[in-house]
Amino acid sequence: MITALESVEKPETHYCFETLALHAGTTADPVTGAMLTPIYQTTTYRQEAVGKNRGFKYSRSENPTVSALERRLAAIEDAEFATCYSTGLAATSALLLALLKSGDRVVSSQAVYGGTVRLLRQTLAPFGVEAEFVDTADGDALVKALQKRTRLVFIETPANPTLKLTDIELASSLAKQAGALLVVDNTLLTPALQRPLDMRADIVLHSTTKFIEGHNATVGGALITRDANLHEQFLFTRNTIGAIQSPFAAWLTLQGVKTLPLRMARHCKNACRVAQFLESHPRVTRLAYPGLQSFPQFELAQRQQKAGGALIAFEVEGGVGAGVRLMNSVRLCALAENLGAAETIITHPVSMTHGSVPPSQRAAAGITDGLVRLSVGLENPDDIIADLEHALEASAKGGLS
Ligand SMILES: Cc1ncc(COP(=O)(O)O)c(C=O)c1O
């Protein structure tokens, strides 16, 4: 018997977020009673007769462990449908290949993950897909961009790495008026902190590599929607391009999701403490954290996010040289490319995650050469602050550059 929690349909009983994160999409194994959904490490499935199978035929199309994760991710975004992919960018690729054809146009936030920009500019442009990158935080700029016929509006809010916000409700109503679909990359906040589908977005995209799995152990992606027709197109495209997630990565992600509500709450609490410390430090010249009143879009953050999130963007006195010295001087924080892990990660977007974004787009989006991105982890915040304090001191020593 399928219970409400296993069902891909909306649960009849509306469980709370924490309960869904733990239980939705899985039940004890019917053969052994094993609590955890097994890792179905198999390519194929024995069929009872020609044309008679149990819903699984070949693991490039679907796999029971991946399906369990899909049911869980759909449930926590309050949606009916999810498809999981080998990486976040595989999810973006499937999305764009499923919905666009030559001559179609995408309007995207100017500040988005660098790989998304590279995919649109370098891989899809030669196939005749046009992308315009605009400041989607500016309603007038979005209205103007949508005057040309557009198929898809792609926003990332908060944007990686500037943390600039886009008003999701406004973007969805403008997209709808223009006959375009709205996609929200919800990687930086997760459904624990932001629910784009409730704000009338059509599709939510995740790099599950980040907070969803949360332990720096897997790469993965997901597309989530309430629209059966869109879901069918994603399933078809995922199969044709062969971009499904592996069962082991899906299994690890299923375990990670269980603690998502707890982790996000602690990430936010720690990030708020660290942001307050940095903001009051004399060597920090510019700081963006959506949970602080000083954040230029604080009112919008309060309206569409449950909390400020785990990311902080800042610059230090002495420009690029000092920023680089700071990143080279941390001991506890890891200088690395990822974000959203249990461990605190510090990143130099211009030389790392956003290196492939053209300098003119970086400049327009406010991704300056001295920008430092901090993904605050789950360590004791006193230890993170002590590490940053020491690195800020060390960053001053090389003089101004
Ligand atoms: C906001 C955002 N979206 C998508 C991606 C791409 O995800 P992946 O690295 O899993 O391919 C990233 C990666 O950093 C990201 O930060």
The ligand as an ORCA input file, in Angstrom:
! r2SCAN-3c Opt
* xyz 0 1
  C      23.901     28.634     -7.594
  C      24.501     27.481     -8.335
  N      23.789     26.855     -9.272
  C      24.287     25.810     -9.975
  C      25.569     25.366     -9.756
  C      26.114     24.210    -10.557
  O      26.117     23.064     -9.772
  P      27.203     21.855     -9.904
  O      28.513     22.390     -9.460
  O      26.620     20.809     -9.009
  O      27.206     21.445    -11.334
  C      26.357     25.974     -8.770
  C      27.732     25.523     -8.508
  O      28.501     26.158     -7.835
  C      25.813     27.075     -8.043
  O      26.510     27.719     -7.102
*
